[in-house]
């Protein structure tokens, strides 16, 4: 079981199943949504993900590509991402986990459009776009 929360503690969640591979996305949308060089995420089964506190604090932003970014409306912490094309999966923002993550980054996606000031130094596979 994994547990996580937002920065202000208004939102808490649990994941009953396993985390998927940790992926770093370097696309411009993820950079803007995270405020950083990339977005660190892990796919999990939507059936295994549960908000245990603060459902009423959650807000979402849906872009034209059918991607929903769910975040705390109080502090702005990104919690999960969802795609209209894959409703059975949520992509948990790894930085909001309160329990340890025992895996390393599995891949870098959209590395072809990474920030010019970012340098990828690990040995995980890099993909120009989504594989």
C-alpha positions, 0 to 999 in steps of 0.5 A: 500500500502506498499513501500520498498527500498534497503540500498543504495536507488537504488531500490524501490518497492511497494506492492499494496495488503496485506502482507501475514503472516510473517515467519522466515526461519532458514535454512542454505541457508537463514542464508547465504543469510541474514547474520543473524540467520534467514530470515524474509519474507512475501509472496505477490502476484507477481501481487501486487509487482512492482519495481518502481525504479532501475530494472536495478540494480537488480541481482539474484541468482538461486540455484539448488532447483529452488529458486531465490534470488533477490537483489540490485547489488549495495548494496547487500540488499535482496529484494525478493525471488521467487520459480520456483514452485510458480511463482504467489508468491514473498517473500518480505524481511521484513527488506527492507520495509519502511512502518510499518508492523502491524503483528508479526511473524506467524511461524518459519520454518526449526527451526530444523536446526537453528543456534546453537547460536540462541534462539527462544524466542517468542511463534510462532509455530516452524516447523522442516522443511517447514509445 
